[in-house]
């Protein structure tokens, strides 16, 4: 298993390196320290005329003549305006126009399910962003799959091998998307804790499935249907009407129309797995819309995450009444 995971991670690193101009790629490939660091990589941040930044869970690093350093200087590997133009071409497979809708939202998804955030000059039309030009910053977020990371949680959110309505509460970078991804896979395929069933995923920003050219790059199970790059509220209703999922999964709810779509899905017999940014049950209960769902006891399980030692750590689990079931 360890050998397989190492090979898969090597493939992911290779997918990322392909996005860089040849001269930058060679420097990164030849840096022995980069190869050691690659297993811990979370992001690579690229800015015009600034040092290339490698972000890990324990902080940021820069490449200086093959060595990793914490502070930048003139010797650090830097990125020019022309380098970033080449990267934009490579990321969009030589057709920025084909990815215009994704770029308009500030990101695009590349081979391997890696998510690339972009910043630059916004072009407006009727006071709305139409596109981005002159891209000046890129943030490459490594796609992380951790099969089995939901093993501990799954028995806590199922009854009689059926999924409970579950809301995952997590601070930013708390690992909720990675956890949801593995829950979807296990629920879709089925195991001792849950019967395999159809799962509908509304993946508004391509973070869960990491779809590339319409195909999910992440493993979401054999009975999973994905609606990619679709607004969450509209997507939930579309999937219910077209694919009849037994379980519906959606990341980062909060807007009023999304809350209404969650209520509609519950009334249609779907089980919901959703996430929201937050730090505690009390914080969620005080939010407009979501707080009303809490008071109505719509969700049967509330899972609060933290990120002390690693993303996806379970801090607390509550039932529909707000009673504590488990604390880490």
Secondary structure, 3 states (H helix, E strand, C coil): CHHHHHHHHHHHHHHHHCCCCHHHHHHHHHCHHHHHHHHHEEEEEEECCEECEEEECCEEEEEECCEEECCCCCCECEECHHHHHHHHHHHCCCCHHHHHHHHHCCEEEECCCEEEEEEEEEEEECCEEEEEEEEEEEEEECCCCCCCCCHHHHHHHEECCEECCEEEEECCCCCHHHHHHHHHHHHHHCCCCCCCCCEEEEECCCCCCCEECCEECCCCCCCEEEEECCCHHHHHHHHHHHHCCCEEEECCCCCHHHHHHHHHHHHCCCEEEEEEECCCHHHHHCCCCHHHHHHCCCCCEEEEEECCCCCCEEEEEEECCCCEEEEC
